[in-house]
Amino acid sequence: MKKRVTGIGGLFFKTKNPKETKEWYKKHLGFNTDDYGCTFWWKDKDGNDCSTQWSPFAEDTKYYEPSKKDFMFNYRVENLHELIAALKEEGVTVVGEIEEYEYGKFGWILDNDGNKIELWEPVDKAFQ
């Protein structure tokens, strides 16, 4: 099997007012925010363009369910279908079905504390 997690794909958290939060981070920390939050661009060890997403969500979002936490981590992975199959075999709880978009494939699992984790096989070129 290839590598499993290759990096952090995103940091997602709940806030009372996502718009105000994005504006605060833009003003005080220089985040280049948009409707989704802020995308940080970086290069991997092979020089490939990669991104990490920072996104505030509304307090009433259902996106993190069944987790009750106010945050969700997104991890970059190499082969999502293969990884999800291996995790199922290892007894990890898989949430929902894999979803595919032009910017990547997404799958969800629960960790040992019930935190929902988003796994992302990215297509970074789709953002450029």
N, C-alpha and C positions, 0 to 999 in steps of 0.2 A: 504494500500500500504506500502511496505517496505520503508526503507530509499531511498532517491533519490541519491544525491551525497555523497560518503563516503570518498573522498579525492582527491588530485591532482594526476592524472595519468601521466601527462607530460607537459612540457613546450617546445613549438616548435616556432622557429623564423627564419626569413630569414637573410642571410648573403652573402656577396660578394664571399667568398671562404670558404665553409663548412669544407674542409680538414684543412686549416690553422687555422680556428676557433677551431676545435677540438684539434689540436696540441697545440695551445696557452693555452687552458684550461687544457690540460694534463700536460704541462710543468709548468705552473704557479700556478694552483689551485689543481693539483693532480687528475683530473678527469680520471677515467679508461675508456677511449674512445674506441669505435669500429666503424664500418661502419655507425651505426645509431646514434651515440652520446655517451651517458653515461647513464647507469641504476643505480639508487640509490636504495639500498635494505633497508627495515625497517620492523618493526613488528607492527601490529595493536594492539588495546587494548586487544584482545584475544590471542595474541602471534602468529598470523598467519604471514607468510612471505608475504610481499607486495613490490611492486616496483613503482618507479616514473621515467619516461624517460625524459631525456634532449636531444633535437635534433636540431641542426642547419640544415636548409634547404637552397638550392640554391635560389638566389633572384628571379629567374624566375619560381619557383614552381607554379603549378596550384592547389596544394593540399588544399590550404586555400580558394579557390573560393567557393561561389561568394563573400566572404569578400575581401576587398582591403587592409586589414591590413597586417603588416609584422610579425604577430605572430598568434598563435592559442593555446588555452588552451585545455588540455585533462583532463576530470574529470572521476574518478572511480565511477561506479554506481553498484547497487546490481542486479536489474532485468531490463535489457535494453528494452526488448519488452514491458513490462508493463509501463515503464517510457515513452517511445516514444508514446505509445497510449494515456497516460494521457496528455502529452505535446501537442499532436495534438488536443485533446479535449479542451485544454486551449487556443488554437489559436496560439501556437508557430510554427514558420516556421521550418519544417523538411526538410533537404537537403539529397536527395538520399535515398537509401534503406539500411537497416541493413546488415552488412557484418560479416560473422563468420569465425574464424580461430582457430587453436588449442590453441592459446594464448589468445583468448577472442572474444567478440562480439563488434562491433563498429557501432555507429550511429552518425549523425551530425544534429545540429540545428543552428539557428541564434538567437543571443540575441537581445535585443531592440535597440542596436546600429549597428546591421548588422554584428557583429563579428561571425565568424564561430566557433563553439564549438564542439569538439569531445567528445562523451560519450563512455566510455569503460567499459564493464563488463569483468574484467580480469580473466584469468586462470594463476595465478602467478606460479603455479607448472610447467608450460610448459617451463619456463626459467631456471629451475634448473637442 
